[in-house]
Amino acid sequence: MRVRDLLAPGAPRLRLLAGEDELDRQVTGVMTTDLQDPGRYLHGGELVLTGMLWRTAPADSERFVRTIATAGAAALGAGEVEVGPVPADLAEACRRHRLPLLAVPDDVAFGTVTEYVGRQVSADRAADLAALVDRHRLLVSAAGAGGLDAVLDLLGGDLDLDCWVLTPTGRVVAGPADRLPPADRDQLARAHLAAQRQRRRPPHRVRLTGGTYSLLPAAAESAGADAGTPLADWILAVAGDVTEWTPKRQQLAENLARLVAAERTRRDEGRRLRRRIADEVLTLLQRDADPAEIGRALQASTTMAARYEGSTETSGTGPQWLVLSADATGLPDGTLRPVLEEALAAATDRALVAALGPTGAVVVLPALDAAVPADAVRALLAPLEAGLGSEGRITVGVCAPAAESGGLRGALEEARHARRIAAARVGRVCVAGPEELASHVLLLAAVPDEVRRAFRSRLLDKVIAYDLEHQADLVRTLEAFLRSDGSWTRCAAQLHVHVNTLRYRIGRIEELTGRDLSRLEDRVDFYLALELS
């Protein structure tokens, strides 16, 4: 802002006493002082506010004004609350040194002036940075991954404004990650997905323990398959409530969101070659190609990541691979691939994601550094639950690590079987791994839905109906009885009932179903029926 802005309508009621020809001086901040020699604390461009307590004689005015003028002060504001009207000798000293002098009436607080200057200076800086961000937008879209970090560092340094670019799973793409704890990232990502699913108008405001944040979507600037779902879009998280900002500062946030979207588009374009390799690998696996041919495609993927994407991962002497089979319901066709690419990028930048029909995908990636790969994949995808509607689901099957490319064909079949297990479960994001393929769950997953429903109905419908009518707690009793391996005393202790009460309940179940819970076959049937429910 300039000195003349302090005299504009809406500014604090200041009176100009000297320096009429110097009103275009730039004001960069405020310093309040009554020191006789404050020059060493000035950096240049400040509006110096003083109560004139340093003045004991007219000669003091010349010394004080000379000191602050030499140090580069933009103007002097003299308060009249302590010593009364501004003395003529101070005005004369300001004229000699060509320093604007403003009288601050006794009913105007220094804090009011300081606050006004702070708002104006921040707004002007925001306008300048908004123009800078807008000009820099095309440069960043063609630059490397460091472009966004450079812009966010600039905002933090000049405006003390913390900003982050997050993925829908809470991974930090750019920004000071050490200033946003992982738990806060996760909450912000989930809040954004929920707001997008509910079609609330951005910016989305979220209050966490550490303060308030504003979230703006940064969708890829394309109309291709990657568009259409917030589950694959980046998020611009800004510290503070954007809706309370000045219009110029709000424009800065909007321009920054567009810049982030441009960077996201650039990265999507960079994935085209990787996707072609992924589709080729899937084709090779489906036609049971020579393992050496599959190995060459995987090696090309590793080389490309190192050369073009700055990957720090190395293949090592004997890489292991995972295959994931995934499917989605309730999402626009073709969007599962970019969703998985963004989610898995938190673990590896070498994931090959191939589309399989309009709703499916197959992923080949280096084995994750986790004891149970399925648990690691589940943790990566879990934040997406907030963005899935009541009909939305993502189901994933994970194979056991394959030691070499020759084992990927079998790994794909294993992943497909595991995905059937995941699909049989209840939940928005379900993941099953190879450790479950040897259990009864695999058999249940292979049974058609109508057969499973009929089996469950024959065994449990009468028991459930009896519970609803009499509140007899028979279903819970049956579950506890089977978990206790048919032990009357252990089951009664778990349920906190007398053994005779337990015997009565089990007898009622047998009467309603015509089954005998002392027989192993009937216990197995009940167990499976409960698993299906």
NULUM-538161 format. One line per 3 residues: their letters; for each residue y, x, z of C-alpha. Coordinates in nm, 2 decimals, decimal comma. Example, Ala and Ser with C-alpha at 12.3 -4.5 7.8 and 13.67 -1.06 7.14 Angstrom:
2
as> -0,45/1,23/0,78; -0,11/1,37/0,71 $
This chain:
533
mrv> 0,00/0,00/0,00; 0,37/0,10/-0,03; 0,65/0,09/0,22 $
rdl> 0,81/-0,20/0,05; 0,50/-0,41/0,12; 0,59/-0,40/0,49 $
lap> 0,90/-0,60/0,40; 0,72/-0,86/0,18; 0,67/-1,22/0,27 $
gap> 0,37/-1,25/0,50; 0,42/-0,91/0,65; 0,53/-0,86/1,01 $
rlr> 0,91/-0,92/1,06; 1,04/-0,57/1,02; 1,40/-0,48/0,94 $
lla> 1,49/-0,19/0,71; 1,76/0,04/0,86; 1,74/0,34/0,63 $
ged> 1,56/0,48/0,33; 1,63/0,21/0,08; 1,55/0,44/-0,21 $
eld> 1,22/0,56/-0,07; 1,03/0,22/-0,05; 0,77/0,32/-0,31 $
rqv> 0,62/0,58/-0,08; 0,24/0,53/-0,04; 0,12/0,43/0,31 $
tgv> -0,23/0,55/0,39; -0,25/0,46/0,76; -0,07/0,42/1,09 $
mtt> -0,01/0,65/1,39; 0,14/0,53/1,72; 0,30/0,80/1,93 $
dlq> 0,57/0,89/2,18; 0,51/1,26/2,17; 0,82/1,47/2,11 $
dpg> 0,63/1,68/1,85; 0,35/1,47/1,68; 0,36/1,67/1,36 $
ryl> 0,03/1,85/1,41; -0,15/1,52/1,43; -0,02/1,39/1,10 $
hgg> -0,21/1,43/0,77; 0,05/1,27/0,54; 0,12/0,92/0,43 $
elv> 0,13/0,76/0,78; 0,36/0,49/0,91; 0,46/0,64/1,24 $
ltg> 0,52/0,38/1,51; 0,71/0,48/1,82; 0,86/0,32/2,13 $
mlw> 1,13/0,60/2,13; 1,04/0,71/2,49; 1,08/1,07/2,37 $
rta> 1,45/1,02/2,32; 1,67/1,13/2,61; 1,98/1,24/2,40 $
pad> 2,10/1,18/2,04; 1,99/1,53/1,95; 1,63/1,43/2,01 $
ser> 1,64/1,20/1,71; 1,71/1,49/1,46; 1,42/1,70/1,60 $
fvr> 1,17/1,41/1,60; 1,26/1,29/1,25; 1,25/1,64/1,10 $
tia> 0,91/1,70/1,25; 0,74/1,39/1,11; 0,92/1,41/0,77 $
tag> 0,80/1,77/0,73; 0,44/1,66/0,82; 0,45/1,41/0,54 $
aaa> 0,51/1,08/0,72; 0,57/0,79/0,48; 0,80/0,59/0,71 $
lga> 0,91/0,55/1,07; 0,88/0,22/1,27; 1,09/0,21/1,58 $
gev> 1,00/-0,04/1,85; 1,28/-0,22/2,03; 1,08/-0,36/2,33 $
evg> 1,13/-0,05/2,56; 1,48/0,09/2,49; 1,65/-0,19/2,30 $
pvp> 1,81/-0,18/1,95; 1,74/0,13/1,74; 2,02/0,38/1,80 $
adl> 2,25/0,49/1,52; 2,17/0,86/1,56; 1,80/0,78/1,47 $
aea> 1,90/0,59/1,16; 2,13/0,87/1,06; 1,86/1,13/1,10 $
crr> 1,62/0,93/0,88; 1,89/0,91/0,61; 1,94/1,28/0,61 $
hrl> 1,56/1,34/0,57; 1,52/1,05/0,32; 1,27/0,88/0,55 $
pll> 1,25/0,50/0,55; 1,33/0,35/0,90; 1,20/0,01/1,00 $
avp> 1,30/-0,17/1,32; 1,01/-0,34/1,50; 1,15/-0,64/1,70 $
ddv> 1,05/-0,68/2,06; 0,84/-0,98/1,98; 0,63/-0,80/1,72 $
afg> 0,34/-0,59/1,87; 0,25/-0,25/1,73; -0,10/-0,38/1,71 $
tvt> 0,01/-0,65/1,47; 0,17/-0,40/1,24; -0,13/-0,16/1,26 $
eyv> -0,37/-0,45/1,18; -0,16/-0,55/0,88; -0,14/-0,20/0,73 $
grq> -0,52/-0,16/0,79; -0,60/-0,47/0,59; -0,37/-0,38/0,31 $
vsa> -0,49/-0,03/0,28; -0,85/-0,13/0,28; -0,79/-0,40/0,02 $
dra> -0,61/-0,15/-0,21; -0,90/0,10/-0,16; -1,15/-0,17/-0,24 $
adl> -0,96/-0,26/-0,56; -0,96/0,10/-0,67; -1,33/0,14/-0,59 $
aal> -1,41/-0,19/-0,76; -1,25/-0,05/-1,08; -1,44/0,27/-1,03 $
vdr> -1,77/0,09/-0,98; -1,70/-0,12/-1,29; -1,62/0,19/-1,50 $
hrl> -1,92/0,37/-1,36; -2,16/0,09/-1,43; -2,26/0,20/-1,78 $
lvs> -2,28/0,57/-1,67; -2,53/0,48/-1,39; -2,74/0,27/-1,63 $
aag> -2,80/0,58/-1,84; -2,82/0,82/-1,55; -3,10/0,92/-1,32 $
agg> -3,22/0,76/-1,00; -2,94/0,94/-0,81; -2,67/0,73/-0,96 $
lda> -2,69/0,45/-0,71; -2,70/0,68/-0,41; -2,38/0,85/-0,54 $
vld> -2,19/0,52/-0,56; -2,32/0,41/-0,22; -2,22/0,74/-0,06 $
llg> -1,87/0,69/-0,21; -1,84/0,35/-0,06; -1,95/0,47/0,28 $
gdl> -1,71/0,77/0,28; -1,40/0,59/0,15; -1,45/0,24/0,31 $
dld> -1,69/0,31/0,59; -1,91/0,05/0,43; -2,28/0,07/0,46 $
cwv> -2,48/-0,06/0,17; -2,85/-0,05/0,07; -3,06/-0,14/-0,23 $
ltp> -3,39/-0,29/-0,12; -3,70/-0,42/-0,29; -3,84/-0,76/-0,20 $
tgr> -4,09/-0,58/0,03; -3,81/-0,40/0,22; -3,85/-0,05/0,05 $
vva> -3,51/0,14/0,03; -3,43/0,22/-0,33; -3,08/0,36/-0,24 $
gpa> -2,86/0,39/0,06; -2,88/0,56/0,40; -3,23/0,46/0,50 $
drl> -3,20/0,63/0,85; -2,92/0,37/0,93; -3,14/0,07/0,87 $
ppa> -3,46/0,05/1,08; -3,78/-0,06/0,90; -3,80/-0,37/1,11 $
drd> -3,45/-0,47/1,00; -3,54/-0,40/0,63; -3,84/-0,62/0,66 $
qla> -3,64/-0,91/0,81; -3,36/-0,88/0,55; -3,61/-0,88/0,26 $
rah> -3,79/-1,19/0,40; -3,46/-1,37/0,47; -3,35/-1,30/0,11 $
laa> -3,68/-1,43/-0,03; -3,67/-1,74/0,18; -3,30/-1,81/0,08 $
qrq> -3,39/-1,76/-0,29; -3,69/-1,99/-0,26; -3,47/-2,26/-0,11 $
rrr> -3,21/-2,20/-0,39; -2,93/-2,13/-0,15; -2,62/-1,99/-0,31 $
pph> -2,56/-1,61/-0,24; -2,44/-1,42/-0,06; -2,70/-1,49/0,21 $
rvr> -2,58/-1,40/0,56; -2,83/-1,27/0,81; -2,76/-1,19/1,17 $
ltg> -2,98/-0,92/1,33; -2,96/-0,73/1,66; -2,76/-0,46/1,49 $
gty> -2,51/-0,69/1,34; -2,45/-0,92/1,04; -2,56/-0,84/0,69 $
sll> -2,48/-1,00/0,35; -2,75/-1,01/0,08; -2,68/-1,04/-0,29 $
paa> -2,95/-1,07/-0,56; -2,96/-0,79/-0,82; -3,18/-0,94/-1,09 $
aes> -3,28/-0,73/-1,39; -3,04/-0,80/-1,68; -3,31/-0,91/-1,92 $
aga> -3,47/-1,23/-2,03; -3,81/-1,08/-2,06; -4,12/-1,12/-1,85 $
dag> -3,96/-0,94/-1,56; -3,70/-1,21/-1,52; -3,75/-1,54/-1,34 $
tpl> -3,87/-1,45/-0,99; -3,69/-1,29/-0,69; -4,03/-1,14/-0,59 $
adw> -3,95/-0,86/-0,84; -3,57/-0,84/-0,81; -3,38/-0,58/-0,61 $
ila> -3,15/-0,68/-0,32; -2,81/-0,55/-0,24; -2,77/-0,55/0,14 $
vag> -2,41/-0,50/0,27; -2,32/-0,45/0,64; -2,08/-0,73/0,74 $
dvt> -2,00/-1,08/0,63; -1,88/-1,07/0,27; -1,74/-1,42/0,29 $
ewt> -1,48/-1,30/0,54; -1,35/-1,03/0,31; -1,04/-1,03/0,09 $
pkr> -1,09/-1,14/-0,27; -1,05/-0,78/-0,39; -1,32/-0,66/-0,15 $
qql> -1,55/-0,94/-0,25; -1,51/-0,84/-0,61; -1,62/-0,49/-0,51 $
aen> -1,95/-0,64/-0,37; -2,01/-0,84/-0,69; -1,94/-0,55/-0,92 $
lar> -2,18/-0,34/-0,71; -2,45/-0,60/-0,74; -2,41/-0,59/-1,12 $
lva> -2,43/-0,22/-1,11; -2,76/-0,24/-0,91; -2,89/-0,49/-1,16 $
aer> -2,81/-0,25/-1,45; -3,00/0,03/-1,27; -3,30/-0,20/-1,22 $
trr> -3,29/-0,29/-1,59; -3,29/0,08/-1,68; -3,59/0,14/-1,46 $
deg> -3,78/-0,15/-1,62; -3,72/0,00/-1,96; -3,86/0,33/-1,83 $
rrl> -4,18/0,15/-1,73; -4,26/0,05/-2,09; -4,46/0,36/-2,16 $
rrr> -4,65/0,33/-1,83; -4,73/-0,03/-1,91; -4,87/0,07/-2,25 $
iad> -5,10/0,32/-2,08; -5,20/0,06/-1,82; -5,30/-0,19/-2,10 $
evl> -5,49/0,09/-2,27; -5,68/0,17/-1,96; -5,77/-0,19/-1,90 $
tll> -5,89/-0,22/-2,26; -6,11/0,09/-2,22; -6,26/-0,05/-1,90 $
qrd> -6,33/-0,39/-2,05; -6,52/-0,24/-2,34; -6,70/0,01/-2,12 $
adp> -6,56/0,31/-2,30; -6,65/0,68/-2,26; -6,54/0,80/-1,91 $
aei> -6,38/1,10/-2,08; -6,16/0,87/-2,28; -6,05/0,68/-1,97 $
gra> -5,99/1,01/-1,79; -5,76/1,13/-2,07; -5,55/0,81/-2,04 $
lqa> -5,52/0,86/-1,66; -5,42/1,22/-1,71; -5,15/1,11/-1,95 $
stt> -5,02/0,87/-1,69; -5,01/1,15/-1,43; -4,83/1,39/-1,67 $
maa> -4,58/1,12/-1,77; -4,50/1,05/-1,40; -4,44/1,41/-1,33 $
rye> -4,23/1,48/-1,64; -4,02/1,16/-1,68; -4,02/0,99/-1,35 $
gst> -3,99/1,28/-1,11; -4,32/1,21/-0,94; -4,40/1,44/-0,65 $
ets> -4,76/1,33/-0,64; -5,03/1,57/-0,77; -5,37/1,49/-0,90 $
gtg> -5,54/1,76/-0,68; -5,88/1,89/-0,77; -6,07/1,57/-0,75 $
pqw> -5,86/1,25/-0,74; -6,00/0,93/-0,62; -5,89/0,60/-0,77 $
lvl> -5,86/0,24/-0,66; -5,89/-0,07/-0,88; -5,72/-0,39/-0,77 $
sad> -5,79/-0,73/-0,93; -5,51/-0,98/-0,87; -5,41/-1,33/-0,95 $
atg> -5,12/-1,56/-0,88; -5,06/-1,93/-0,87; -4,73/-2,10/-0,84 $
lpd> -4,54/-1,81/-1,01; -4,39/-1,81/-1,36; -4,64/-1,67/-1,62 $
gtl> -4,62/-1,30/-1,67; -4,43/-1,22/-1,35; -4,72/-1,09/-1,14 $
rpv> -4,71/-0,75/-1,31; -4,35/-0,66/-1,21; -4,41/-0,81/-0,86 $
lee> -4,70/-0,57/-0,81; -4,52/-0,27/-0,96; -4,23/-0,31/-0,71 $
ala> -4,46/-0,38/-0,41; -4,69/-0,08/-0,48; -4,41/0,16/-0,55 $
aat> -4,37/0,19/-0,17; -4,71/0,37/-0,17; -4,73/0,55/-0,50 $
dra> -4,53/0,60/-0,82; -4,85/0,63/-1,03; -4,98/0,28/-1,02 $
lva> -5,09/0,14/-1,36; -5,04/-0,23/-1,37; -5,19/-0,42/-1,66 $
alg> -5,14/-0,79/-1,73; -5,45/-1,00/-1,75; -5,37/-1,33/-1,90 $
ptg> -5,06/-1,52/-1,79; -5,13/-1,52/-1,42; -5,36/-1,22/-1,36 $
avv> -5,33/-0,84/-1,33; -5,55/-0,53/-1,29; -5,42/-0,22/-1,11 $
vlp> -5,55/0,13/-1,13; -5,38/0,37/-0,88; -5,46/0,68/-0,68 $
ald> -5,65/0,61/-0,36; -5,42/0,52/-0,08; -5,40/0,74/0,23 $
aav> -5,55/0,47/0,46; -5,88/0,42/0,64; -5,91/0,07/0,50 $
pad> -5,74/0,04/0,15; -5,74/-0,34/0,16; -5,54/-0,34/0,49 $
avr> -5,28/-0,10/0,33; -5,25/-0,33/0,02; -5,22/-0,63/0,25 $
all> -4,93/-0,46/0,44; -4,75/-0,38/0,12; -4,77/-0,74/-0,01 $
apl> -4,72/-0,93/0,32; -4,34/-0,95/0,30; -4,37/-1,15/-0,02 $
eag> -4,50/-1,45/0,17; -4,15/-1,56/0,25; -4,08/-1,60/-0,13 $
lgs> -4,38/-1,80/-0,21; -4,35/-2,18/-0,20; -4,61/-2,42/-0,07 $
egr> -4,80/-2,39/-0,40; -4,75/-2,02/-0,44; -5,03/-1,77/-0,38 $
itv> -5,13/-1,41/-0,45; -5,49/-1,31/-0,41; -5,61/-0,95/-0,45 $
gvc> -5,94/-0,78/-0,44; -5,97/-0,41/-0,37; -6,26/-0,18/-0,46 $
apa> -6,40/0,12/-0,27; -6,24/0,44/-0,39; -6,40/0,58/-0,71 $
aes> -6,44/0,95/-0,72; -6,40/0,99/-1,09; -6,30/0,79/-1,40 $
ggl> -6,66/0,72/-1,48; -6,68/0,49/-1,18; -6,39/0,28/-1,27 $
rga> -6,59/0,02/-1,46; -6,80/-0,06/-1,16; -6,49/-0,05/-0,94 $
lee> -6,33/-0,32/-1,15; -6,63/-0,55/-1,11; -6,63/-0,48/-0,74 $
arh> -6,25/-0,56/-0,72; -6,32/-0,89/-0,91; -6,58/-0,99/-0,66 $
arr> -6,35/-0,91/-0,37; -6,08/-1,12/-0,53; -6,31/-1,42/-0,53 $
iaa> -6,35/-1,37/-0,16; -5,97/-1,35/-0,11; -5,93/-1,67/-0,32 $
arv> -6,17/-1,86/-0,09; -5,93/-1,80/0,20; -5,63/-1,99/0,33 $
grv> -5,30/-1,82/0,30; -5,02/-1,73/0,06; -5,11/-1,36/0,03 $
cva> -5,48/-1,29/0,07; -5,65/-0,95/0,02; -6,02/-0,87/0,05 $
gpe> -6,18/-0,53/0,03; -6,52/-0,38/-0,04; -6,63/-0,39/0,32 $
ela> -6,67/-0,77/0,29; -6,89/-0,76/-0,02; -7,21/-0,73/0,18 $
shv> -7,14/-1,04/0,39; -7,20/-1,41/0,35; -6,84/-1,45/0,24 $
lll> -6,93/-1,31/-0,10; -7,19/-1,58/-0,15; -6,95/-1,85/-0,04 $
aav> -6,69/-1,73/-0,28; -6,94/-1,76/-0,57; -7,02/-2,12/-0,49 $
pde> -6,81/-2,38/-0,69; -6,54/-2,56/-0,49; -6,70/-2,90/-0,52 $
vrr> -7,03/-2,78/-0,38; -6,86/-2,61/-0,09; -6,66/-2,92/-0,01 $
afr> -6,97/-3,14/-0,02; -7,17/-2,89/0,21; -6,89/-2,88/0,46 $
srl> -6,84/-3,26/0,46; -7,21/-3,33/0,52; -7,22/-3,12/0,83 $
ldk> -6,88/-3,16/0,99; -6,71/-3,49/0,88; -6,88/-3,70/1,15 $
via> -6,82/-3,44/1,42; -6,45/-3,42/1,32; -6,41/-3,80/1,31 $
ydl> -6,57/-3,82/1,66; -6,32/-3,57/1,79; -6,03/-3,76/1,65 $
ehq> -6,14/-4,08/1,81; -6,26/-3,95/2,15; -6,08/-3,61/2,19 $
adl> -6,42/-3,47/2,27; -6,35/-3,12/2,16; -6,69/-3,10/1,98 $
vrt> -6,58/-2,87/1,69; -6,43/-2,61/1,93; -6,75/-2,63/2,14 $
lea> -6,96/-2,58/1,83; -6,76/-2,27/1,73; -6,79/-2,12/2,09 $
flr> -7,16/-2,20/2,10; -7,23/-2,01/1,78; -7,01/-1,72/1,88 $
sdg> -7,21/-1,69/2,20; -7,53/-1,67/2,00; -7,65/-1,99/2,16 $
swt> -7,62/-1,86/2,52; -7,55/-2,17/2,74; -7,40/-1,97/3,03 $
rca> -7,18/-1,75/2,82; -7,05/-2,04/2,62; -6,98/-2,25/2,92 $
aql> -6,79/-1,96/3,08; -6,58/-1,92/2,76; -6,50/-2,29/2,75 $
hvh> -6,45/-2,31/3,13; -6,68/-2,61/3,16; -7,01/-2,68/3,35 $
vnt> -7,33/-2,60/3,17; -7,43/-2,97/3,19; -7,10/-3,07/3,01 $
lry> -7,18/-2,81/2,74; -7,54/-2,95/2,70; -7,40/-3,30/2,67 $
rig> -7,16/-3,20/2,40; -7,42/-3,00/2,20; -7,65/-3,30/2,23 $
rie> -7,38/-3,53/2,09; -7,33/-3,29/1,79; -7,70/-3,30/1,72 $
elt> -7,71/-3,68/1,74; -7,41/-3,71/1,50; -7,55/-3,47/1,24 $
grd> -7,93/-3,50/1,28; -7,95/-3,12/1,32; -8,12/-2,91/1,59 $
lsr> -7,90/-2,63/1,72; -8,21/-2,46/1,87; -8,32/-2,38/1,52 $
led> -8,18/-2,07/1,34; -8,16/-2,25/1,01; -7,94/-2,52/1,15 $
rvd> -7,72/-2,27/1,33; -7,66/-2,08/1,01; -7,57/-2,40/0,82 $
fyl> -7,31/-2,49/1,09; -7,17/-2,14/1,09; -7,12/-2,14/0,71 $
ale> -6,97/-2,49/0,72; -6,72/-2,37/0,98; -6,64/-2,07/0,77 $
ls> -6,56/-2,29/0,48; -6,33/-2,51/0,68 $
